[in-house]
Amino acid sequence: MNKTDLINSISEKHSLSKKDVEVVLNGFLDEISGALAQGDKVQLIGFGTFETRKRSGRTGRNPQTGDTIEIPESTVPAFKAGNKLKEAVN
């Protein structure tokens, strides 16, 4: 399912316009992105937790040339599923 499919599905199930659903979904995603950019954690009880994690620097290899390269430390987004989501999937 992609973003368009999600918007269509929510629109049909809840009798809302696609435009309204898109505005709310974009706002939701912007808020999560903004919170993560500030280093905050976003917890949605029963669904899961969005957070950032530090990835340490390491030595890598260029597959085309075989040369070793240094990969710098970075911050990456992470998601940990909540219990209700895990149960729904199983």
C-alpha distances in whole Angstrom, upper triangle without the diagonal:
4,7,8,6,7,10,10,10,12,14,15,15,18,20,19,19,16,18,19,16,15,18,18,14,16,19,18,16,20,22,20,20,24,25,24,26,29,28,27,25,23,23,21,23,21,18,19,21,20,23,25,26,29,29,33,34,34,36,34,34,34,33,34,38,38,39,38,37,36,33,33,32,29,27,23,21,20,18,20,18,20,22,20,17,18,20,17,15,19
4,6,5,6,9,10,11,12,14,16,17,18,20,19,18,14,16,17,14,13,16,16,12,13,17,16,14,17,19,18,18,21,23,22,23,27,27,26,24,22,23,21,23,22,19,19,21,19,22,23,25,28,28,31,33,33,35,33,33,32,31,33,36,37,38,37,35,35,31,32,31,27,25,22,19,19,18,20,19,21,24,22,19,20,22,20,18,22
4,5,5,6,9,10,11,12,14,15,17,18,16,15,12,13,14,11,9,12,12,9,10,13,13,11,14,16,16,16,19,21,20,22,25,25,24,23,20,21,20,22,22,18,19,20,18,21,23,25,28,28,32,33,34,36,34,35,34,33,35,38,38,39,38,36,36,32,32,31,27,25,22,19,19,18,20,20,22,24,22,19,22,24,21,20,23
4,5,5,6,9,10,10,12,14,16,16,14,13,9,11,13,10,9,12,13,11,12,15,15,14,17,19,19,19,22,24,24,25,28,29,28,26,24,25,23,25,24,21,22,23,22,25,26,29,32,32,35,37,38,39,37,38,36,36,37,40,41,42,41,39,39,35,35,34,31,29,25,23,23,22,24,23,25,27,25,22,24,26,23,22,26
4,5,5,6,9,10,11,12,14,15,14,14,11,13,15,12,11,15,15,12,14,17,17,16,19,21,20,21,24,25,25,27,30,30,29,27,24,25,22,24,23,20,22,23,22,26,27,30,33,33,36,38,39,40,38,39,38,37,38,41,42,43,42,40,40,37,37,36,32,30,27,24,23,22,23,22,23,25,23,20,22,23,20,19,23
4,5,5,6,8,10,11,12,14,13,13,10,12,13,9,9,13,12,9,12,15,13,13,16,18,17,19,22,23,23,25,27,27,26,24,21,21,19,21,20,17,18,20,19,23,25,28,31,31,35,36,38,39,38,39,38,37,39,42,42,43,42,40,39,36,36,34,31,28,25,22,21,19,21,19,20,22,20,17,20,21,18,17,21
4,6,5,6,9,10,11,12,10,9,6,9,9,6,6,10,10,8,10,13,13,13,16,18,18,19,21,23,23,25,27,28,27,25,22,22,20,22,22,19,21,22,21,24,26,29,32,33,37,38,40,42,40,41,40,40,41,44,45,45,44,42,41,38,37,36,32,30,27,23,23,22,23,22,23,25,22,20,23,24,21,21,25
4,6,5,6,9,10,10,10,9,6,10,11,8,9,13,13,12,14,17,16,17,20,21,21,23,25,27,27,29,31,32,30,29,25,26,23,25,24,21,23,25,24,28,30,33,36,36,40,41,43,44,42,43,42,41,43,46,47,48,47,45,44,41,40,39,36,33,30,27,27,24,26,24,25,27,24,22,24,25,22,22,25
4,5,5,6,9,10,10,11,9,13,13,10,11,15,14,12,15,18,17,17,20,22,21,23,26,27,27,29,31,32,30,28,24,24,21,23,21,19,21,24,23,27,29,32,35,36,40,41,43,44,42,43,43,42,43,47,47,48,47,45,45,41,41,39,36,33,30,26,26,23,24,22,23,24,21,19,22,22,18,19,22
4,5,5,6,8,8,9,8,11,10,7,10,12,11,10,14,15,14,15,18,19,19,21,24,24,25,27,29,30,28,26,22,22,19,20,19,17,20,22,22,26,28,31,34,35,39,41,43,45,43,44,44,43,45,48,48,49,48,46,45,41,41,39,35,32,29,26,25,22,24,21,22,23,20,18,21,22,18,19,23
4,6,6,6,5,6,5,9,8,6,9,12,11,11,14,16,16,17,20,21,22,23,25,26,28,29,31,32,30,29,25,25,22,24,23,21,23,25,25,29,31,34,37,38,42,44,45,47,46,47,46,45,47,50,51,51,50,48,47,43,43,41,38,35,32,28,28,26,27,25,25,27,24,22,25,25,22,23,26
4,6,5,7,8,9,12,12,10,13,16,15,15,18,20,19,21,23,24,25,27,29,30,31,33,35,35,33,31,28,27,24,25,24,22,25,27,27,31,34,37,40,41,44,46,48,49,48,49,48,47,48,52,52,53,52,50,49,46,46,44,40,37,34,31,30,28,29,26,26,27,24,22,25,25,22,23,26
4,6,8,11,11,14,13,11,14,17,15,15,18,20,19,20,23,24,24,26,29,29,30,32,34,34,32,30,26,25,22,23,21,20,23,25,26,30,33,36,39,40,44,46,47,49,48,49,48,48,49,53,53,54,52,50,50,46,45,44,40,37,34,30,29,26,27,24,24,25,21,20,23,22,19,20,23
4,6,9,10,13,11,10,13,15,13,14,17,18,17,20,22,23,23,26,27,28,29,31,33,34,31,29,25,24,21,22,21,20,23,25,26,30,32,36,39,40,44,46,48,50,49,50,50,49,51,54,54,55,54,51,50,46,46,44,40,37,34,30,30,27,28,25,24,25,22,21,24,24,21,23,26
4,7,9,12,11,10,13,15,14,15,18,19,19,22,24,24,25,28,29,30,32,33,35,36,34,32,28,28,24,26,25,24,26,29,29,32,35,38,42,43,47,49,50,53,51,52,51,51,52,56,56,57,56,53,52,49,48,46,42,39,36,33,33,30,31,28,28,29,26,25,28,28,24,26,29
4,6,8,7,7,10,11,11,13,15,16,17,19,21,21,23,25,26,27,29,31,32,33,31,30,26,26,23,25,25,23,26,27,27,30,33,36,40,41,45,47,48,51,49,50,50,49,51,54,54,55,54,51,50,46,46,44,40,37,34,31,31,28,30,28,28,29,26,25,28,28,25,27,30
4,5,5,6,9,10,11,12,14,16,17,19,20,21,23,24,26,27,29,30,32,34,32,31,27,28,25,27,27,25,27,29,28,31,33,37,40,41,45,46,48,50,48,50,48,48,49,52,53,54,53,50,49,46,45,43,40,37,34,31,31,29,31,29,30,31,28,27,30,31,27,28,32
4,6,5,6,9,10,10,12,14,15,16,18,20,21,22,24,26,27,28,30,32,30,29,26,26,24,26,26,24,26,27,26,29,31,34,37,38,42,43,45,47,45,46,45,45,46,49,50,50,49,47,46,42,42,40,37,34,31,28,29,27,29,27,28,30,27,25,29,29,26,27,30
4,6,5,6,9,10,11,12,14,15,16,18,20,21,22,24,26,27,29,30,29,28,25,26,24,27,27,25,26,27,26,29,30,34,37,38,41,43,45,46,45,46,45,45,46,49,50,50,49,46,45,42,41,40,36,33,31,28,29,27,30,29,29,32,29,27,31,32,29,29,33
4,5,5,6,9,10,11,12,14,15,17,19,20,21,23,25,26,27,29,27,27,23,24,22,24,25,23,25,25,24,27,29,33,36,37,41,43,45,47,45,47,46,46,47,50,51,51,50,47,46,42,41,39,36,33,30,27,28,26,28,27,27,30,27,26,29,30,27,28,32
4,5,5,6,8,10,10,12,14,15,17,18,20,21,23,24,26,27,25,24,21,22,19,22,22,20,21,22,22,25,27,30,33,35,38,40,42,44,43,44,43,43,45,48,48,48,47,45,44,40,39,37,33,31,28,25,25,23,25,24,24,26,24,22,25,27,24,24,28
4,5,5,6,8,10,10,12,14,15,16,18,20,21,22,24,26,24,24,21,22,20,23,23,20,22,22,21,24,25,29,32,33,36,38,40,42,40,42,41,41,42,45,45,46,45,42,41,37,36,35,31,28,26,23,24,22,25,24,25,27,25,23,26,28,25,25,29
4,6,5,6,9,10,10,12,14,15,16,18,20,21,23,24,23,23,20,21,20,23,24,21,22,22,21,23,25,29,31,33,36,38,40,42,41,43,42,42,43,46,47,47,45,43,41,38,36,35,31,28,26,23,24,23,26,25,26,28,26,25,28,30,27,28,31
4,6,5,6,9,10,11,12,14,15,17,18,20,21,23,21,20,17,18,16,19,20,18,19,20,18,21,23,27,30,32,35,37,39,42,41,43,42,42,44,47,47,47,45,42,41,37,36,34,30,27,25,22,22,21,23,22,22,25,23,21,25,27,24,25,29
4,5,5,6,9,10,11,12,14,16,17,18,20,21,20,19,16,17,15,18,19,16,17,17,16,19,21,24,27,29,32,34,36,39,37,39,39,39,40,43,43,43,42,39,38,34,33,31,28,25,22,19,19,18,20,19,20,23,21,19,22,24,22,22,26
4,5,5,6,9,10,10,12,14,15,16,18,20,19,19,16,18,17,20,21,18,19,18,16,19,20,24,26,28,31,33,35,37,36,38,37,37,39,41,42,42,40,37,36,32,31,30,26,23,21,18,19,18,21,21,22,25,24,22,25,27,25,25,29
4,5,5,6,9,10,10,12,14,15,17,19,17,17,14,16,16,19,21,18,18,18,16,18,20,23,26,28,31,33,36,38,37,39,39,40,41,43,44,43,42,39,37,33,32,30,26,23,21,18,20,19,21,21,22,25,24,22,25,28,26,26,30
4,5,5,6,9,10,11,13,14,16,17,15,14,11,13,12,15,17,14,15,14,13,15,17,21,24,26,29,32,34,37,36,38,38,38,40,43,43,42,41,38,36,32,31,28,25,21,19,16,17,15,18,18,18,21,20,19,22,24,22,23,26
4,5,5,6,9,10,11,12,14,15,14,14,11,14,13,17,18,15,14,14,11,14,15,19,21,23,27,28,31,33,32,34,34,35,36,39,39,39,37,34,32,29,27,25,22,18,16,13,14,14,17,17,18,22,21,19,22,24,22,22,26
4,6,5,6,9,10,10,12,14,13,14,12,15,15,19,21,18,17,16,13,14,15,19,21,23,27,28,31,33,33,35,34,35,37,39,39,39,37,34,32,28,27,25,21,18,17,14,16,16,19,20,21,25,24,22,25,28,26,26,30
4,5,5,6,9,10,11,12,11,11,9,12,13,17,19,16,15,14,11,13,14,18,21,23,26,29,31,34,34,36,36,37,39,41,41,40,38,35,33,29,27,25,21,18,17,14,15,15,18,19,20,23,23,21,24,26,25,26,29
4,5,5,6,9,10,11,9,9,7,10,11,15,17,14,12,10,8,9,11,15,18,20,24,26,28,31,31,33,34,35,37,39,39,38,36,33,31,27,25,23,19,15,14,11,12,11,14,15,17,20,20,18,21,24,23,23,26
4,6,5,6,9,10,10,10,10,13,14,18,20,17,15,13,9,10,10,14,16,18,22,23,26,29,28,31,31,32,34,36,36,35,33,30,28,24,22,20,16,13,12,9,12,12,16,17,19,23,23,21,23,26,25,25,28
4,5,5,6,9,9,10,10,14,16,19,22,19,17,15,12,11,12,15,17,20,23,25,28,30,30,33,33,35,36,38,38,37,35,31,29,25,23,21,17,14,14,12,14,15,18,20,21,25,25,24,26,29,28,28,31
4,5,5,6,5,7,7,11,13,17,19,17,15,12,9,9,10,13,16,19,22,24,27,30,31,33,34,35,37,39,39,38,35,32,29,26,23,21,17,14,13,11,13,14,16,18,19,23,23,22,24,27,27,27,30
4,5,5,5,6,8,11,14,17,19,17,14,11,8,6,6,10,12,15,18,20,23,27,27,30,30,32,34,36,35,34,31,28,26,22,20,17,14,10,9,7,10,11,14,16,18,22,23,21,23,26,26,26,28
4,5,7,10,11,15,17,21,23,21,18,15,11,10,8,11,13,15,18,20,23,26,26,29,29,31,33,34,34,33,30,27,24,21,18,16,13,10,10,9,12,14,17,20,22,26,27,25,26,30,29,29,32
4,6,9,11,15,18,21,23,21,19,15,12,10,10,12,14,17,19,21,25,28,29,32,32,34,36,37,37,35,33,29,26,23,20,17,14,11,12,12,14,16,19,21,22,26,27,26,28,31,31,31,33
4,7,10,13,16,19,22,20,17,13,10,8,7,9,11,14,17,19,22,26,27,30,31,33,35,36,36,34,31,28,25,22,19,16,13,9,11,10,12,14,16,19,20,24,25,24,25,29,29,29,31
4,7,10,13,16,19,17,14,11,9,7,8,11,13,17,19,22,25,29,30,33,34,36,38,39,38,37,34,31,28,25,22,19,16,12,13,11,12,13,14,17,18,21,23,22,23,26,27,27,29
4,6,10,12,15,14,11,7,6,5,7,10,14,17,20,23,26,29,30,33,34,35,38,39,38,37,35,32,29,26,23,20,17,13,13,10,10,10,11,13,14,17,19,18,20,23,23,23,26
4,7,10,12,11,8,6,5,6,10,13,17,19,23,26,28,32,32,35,35,37,39,41,40,39,37,34,32,28,26,23,20,16,14,11,11,10,11,12,12,16,16,16,18,20,21,21,24
4,6,9,8,6,4,6,9,12,15,19,21,25,28,30,33,34,36,38,38,41,43,42,42,39,36,34,30,29,25,22,19,17,13,12,10,10,10,9,12,13,13,15,18,18,19,21
4,6,5,5,6,8,11,15,18,22,24,27,31,33,36,36,38,39,40,42,45,44,43,41,39,36,33,31,28,25,21,19,16,14,11,10,10,8,11,11,11,13,15,15,17,19
4,6,6,8,11,14,18,20,24,26,29,33,35,38,38,40,42,42,45,47,46,46,43,41,39,35,34,30,28,24,22,18,16,13,11,10,7,9,9,10,12,14,14,16,18
4,6,9,13,16,19,21,25,27,30,33,35,38,38,40,41,41,44,47,45,46,43,41,39,36,35,32,29,25,23,19,17,13,11,8,5,6,5,6,9,10,10,13,14
4,7,10,13,17,19,23,24,28,31,33,36,35,37,38,38,41,43,42,43,40,38,37,33,32,29,26,23,20,16,14,10,9,6,5,7,6,5,8,10,10,11,14
4,7,10,13,15,19,21,24,28,29,32,32,34,35,36,39,41,40,40,37,35,33,30,29,26,23,19,17,13,10,7,5,4,4,8,9,7,9,12,12,13,15
4,6,10,12,16,18,22,25,27,30,30,33,34,35,37,39,38,38,35,33,31,27,26,23,20,16,14,11,8,6,5,7,7,11,12,11,13,16,16,16,19
4,7,10,14,16,19,22,24,28,28,30,31,32,35,37,36,35,33,30,28,24,23,20,17,13,11,7,6,5,7,9,11,14,15,14,15,18,19,18,21
4,7,10,13,16,19,22,25,25,28,30,31,34,35,34,33,31,28,25,22,20,17,14,10,9,6,5,6,8,11,13,17,18,17,18,21,22,21,24
4,7,10,13,16,18,22,22,25,27,28,31,32,31,30,27,25,22,18,16,13,10,6,5,4,6,8,11,14,16,20,22,20,21,24,25,24,26
4,6,10,13,15,19,20,23,25,26,29,30,29,28,25,22,19,16,14,11,8,6,5,6,7,10,12,15,18,21,23,22,22,25,26,25,27
4,6,9,12,16,17,21,23,25,27,28,27,25,22,19,16,13,11,7,6,5,6,9,10,14,15,19,21,25,27,25,25,29,30,28,30
4,7,9,12,14,17,19,21,24,25,23,22,18,16,13,10,9,6,5,6,7,10,11,15,16,20,23,26,28,26,26,29,30,28,30
4,6,10,12,16,18,21,24,24,22,20,17,14,11,9,7,5,7,9,10,14,15,18,20,23,26,29,32,30,29,33,34,32,33
4,7,9,13,15,18,21,21,19,17,13,11,7,5,4,4,7,11,12,16,17,21,23,26,29,32,35,32,32,36,36,34,36
4,6,10,13,16,18,18,16,14,10,9,6,5,7,8,10,14,15,18,19,23,24,28,31,33,36,34,32,36,37,35,36
4,7,10,13,16,15,12,10,7,6,5,6,9,11,13,17,18,21,22,26,27,30,34,36,39,36,35,39,39,37,38
4,7,9,12,12,10,8,6,5,6,6,10,12,14,17,18,21,22,25,27,30,33,36,38,35,34,38,38,35,37
4,6,9,8,6,6,4,6,8,9,13,16,17,20,20,24,25,28,30,32,36,38,40,37,36,40,40,37,38
4,6,6,5,5,6,7,10,11,14,17,18,22,21,24,26,29,31,33,37,40,41,38,37,41,41,38,39
4,6,5,8,9,11,14,14,18,20,21,24,23,26,26,29,31,33,37,40,41,38,37,40,40,37,38
4,6,8,11,12,16,16,20,23,23,26,25,28,29,32,34,37,40,43,44,41,40,43,43,40,41
4,5,9,11,14,16,19,23,24,27,27,30,31,34,36,39,43,45,47,43,42,46,46,42,44
4,7,9,13,15,18,21,23,26,26,29,30,33,35,37,41,43,45,42,41,44,44,41,42
4,6,10,13,16,19,21,25,25,28,30,33,35,38,41,44,46,43,42,45,46,42,44
4,7,10,13,16,18,22,23,26,27,31,32,35,39,41,44,41,40,43,44,41,42
4,6,10,13,15,19,20,23,25,28,31,34,37,40,42,39,38,42,42,40,41
4,6,10,12,16,17,21,23,26,29,32,35,38,40,38,37,41,41,39,40
4,7,9,12,14,17,19,23,25,28,32,35,37,34,34,37,38,35,37
4,6,10,12,16,18,22,24,28,31,34,36,34,33,37,38,36,38
4,7,10,14,16,19,22,25,28,31,33,31,31,35,35,34,35
4,6,10,13,16,19,23,25,29,31,28,28,32,33,31,33
4,7,10,13,16,20,22,26,28,25,26,29,30,28,31
4,7,10,13,17,20,23,25,22,23,26,27,25,27
4,7,10,13,16,20,21,19,20,23,23,22,25
4,7,10,13,16,18,16,16,20,20,19,21
4,6,9,13,14,12,13,16,17,15,18
4,7,10,12,10,10,14,15,14,16
4,7,8,6,7,10,11,10,12
4,6,5,6,9,10,11,13
4,5,5,6,9,10,11
4,5,5,6,9,10
4,5,5,6,9
4,5,5,6
4,5,5
4,6
4
